């Protein structure tokens, strides 16, 4: 049950921007695991090259989305008071650091370090995505961060 509504200041027409932006970087970083496994199983350079692009999209998109989320954390006092928000932010920075290192290892010679470091970093990023996403979901569903007032009313009227 929601403990009260917390309005996102980083929004467009009442829709928070951070949740809009995070889906593509998350998908790219999760698909990176698949391309690494594809390269390990086949040795086909296609998978290594695809991995470089997925890592790049994941990192650049993640830093953009994370910056928007960080602005909400800094600007909105109710968000700043939530331990869950700080845990989500710290894990997101850890995730983006791991993903950035993974991308930098691939630029130039994409296939060189996929085994073992690239695959290891991709799997670690996948684990960090899982935990970070769980905390992000808790912020939305338990604390109603960024949930519009109309949705809060609907939620109370239709349990």
N, C-alpha and C positions, 0 to 999 in steps of 0.2 A: 504494500500500500504506500502511496506517495506521502511524504512528510510535508509537502508544500511545494509550490511552484517556484522555480528559480529561472528567471528570464536571462537568456543569452544576449549579451550586448553585441556580439559579433554575429549578426543575423541580417537576412534580407527578407523584408516583409514578414517578420516574425519567425522565419525559418532559420535555425542555427546553421552557420556555414561549416563548422568543423565536421559534423556528421555527413554533410553533403560531399565533402572532399576526401574523406578517409577511405572510401570503398575501393577506389582504383589502386592506391598504393598497397593496401592490404592484399588485394587480389594478385597484384604483380609479385609481391614478396612471397606469397604462398605458392604461386605458379613457378617461382624460381626453384623451389624444392623439386618440383616435377622435372624441370629442365636439367637440373644437376643429376638427378637419377637417370634421366634419358641419356645424358652424356656418358655417365659411368657405365651404363648397360650397353650402349651402342658404339661409343667412341666417335660419333658423328659430330663434326664441328658445328653443324646447324644448332644443336642444343646449347653449345657453349656461347655462340653468338646471341641466341635468343635470351640466354641467361644474363648477358651484359645489359641488354635492353630492358629486361624485366627488373633487374637490380636498379638501373638508372631511374626508371619510372617510379619504382617503389621508394627510392631515396628522395628524389626531388619532390614527388607528390606528398610523401610523408612529412618532409620538412615544411612544406607550404601548409598542409593541414595542421601539423603540430604547432606552427606559429600562430595560427588562428585560435587553436585551443588554448595556447599559452596566454594569449591576450584576454580571453574570457576568464582564465584563472586569475590573472593579475587585476583585471578591471572589476569583476563582480565579487563583492565581498562575501556573499552567501556561498559562492563556489570556493573561495579561498579558505573558508572555515571547515570545509569537508576534508577529512583525512583521506577518504577515498579519492578525491580529486588530486591530491598531492601524490598519492601512490600511483595513480594512473599517469600523471605527468612524469614522474621519475622513471617508471617502466618504459614509457614512450621514448624518453631521451636515451635510455639504454638500448632500446630496440633500434632507434635511428642511428645510434653510434655503431652497433653491430652491422646493420645493413649498409651503412656508408663504408665501413672497412671492407665488407664483402664486395661492394661495387668497385672500390679502388683496386682491390686485388685482381679484378677481372679486366680492367681497362688495359688495352695494349695487347695482351696475350690471354684471351678469355679462357682457354682450355688449360693453361699452365697450372693453376692452383685449385681447380675444382675439387680434385681429390688430394688430400683430405680436407683442406681448409675451407674451400668454398662450400662444400656440402655441409660441413660442420656448422659454419656460420649461418647457412640457410636454415638448417634445422633449429638452431638456437633462436633465430629470428622468428620462426614459426611458433616456437614455445612462448616467446615474449609477446607475440601477437595474440595468442590465446589468452594469456593472463591479463594483458592490457585491455583487450576487448571485453573480458568479463567485468573488469572494473568500470569501463566506459558504459557498459550496459547497466550496471548498478547505479551509476550517476543518473542515467535517463529514467530507468524504471523504478528505482527506490527513492530517488531524491527529486525527480521530475525536472532535472536540469535541461533547459531548452524546450520544455513541453509548453505549447501555447495554452493560454487561458481557456480557449474553446475546448481543447482536448481534455483539460482538467475537469471542466464542467460535464462533458460527455462521460468521462470516466466515473464521476460520482453518481450520475443519473442512471448509468447502465453498468452495474457491477459485473 
